Amino acid sequence: MHKSWKYLQTYLLIAPQTLVFLLFLVFPILTIFIVSFWEFNGYSMTPAFKFDNYINIFTSKVYLDIYLNTFKFVAIVWSLSLIIAYPIAYFLAFHIKSLRLQIILFVICTIPFFTSNIIRMISWIPFLGREGLLNQLLLNLGLIREPIDIFLFSDFSVILALLHLYTLFMVVPIFNSLIRIDRNLITAAVDAGGSGWQVFKEVILPLSAPGIGIGSIFIVTLVMGEFTTVRLMSGGQSSSIGYAIRNQIGSLQYPFAAANAVILLIITLTLVFAIMRTINIRQEL
């Protein structure tokens, strides 16, 4: 009896978490999956089990271009965020010895997060606009003869805003990996005659790979579902699958939006699992 009660206590302890998991994650995803097979005739939905929504998506050149555009944003933002984040994390981990100074610099990095994403995006408009500060600076320096339009309401402004929003999600996990590297390993590599580049390539980079993997998961998942930044910073001239889903929901095309959401979820999970298979993230957790 005592043993049965202990088993029952274990199940009672995990019951609240399980209910929350089922109610707020599994059930909504299952609902979206079911609705993705429904019919939509332009003004009403009809419960059904048809693959028309998926067929329309896979045979549409428009949606192919939208998905390719989304992948382009993910690849560029991931690449640039890694290029920006790694040197910052490396500098904080190896060149800043004071813990207090490290904390201060981290707080400085997080200052933009004290305001909402929309405010941070809108703040770029007077800087990047045709009559904005950047164009005025280039004109005053004589580098250009007339304002450049590509800075705002373009893929350039979308990527810039996404980098502004999400680069910190790459900095933090990489810094966490670098700060946990045993400095004796680096000393041993140097004593063995390794150059600075060899030490970085053979010791530091492999040991920081889990942090890169975690940061990559953050960047991929966040950018794949992004729609607000794409809408505001492109001026409606560019699109992503998240933006397309948002528009479909706004026009009450729920089955079509659900089908796109299922495809987006599958693609995102595939990318996440590929990252986890490539890099051993568990050693970082």
Beta strands, then each sheet from edge to edge (+ up, - down):
strand 1: 39-40
strand 2: 45-46
sheet 1: 1+ 2-
end
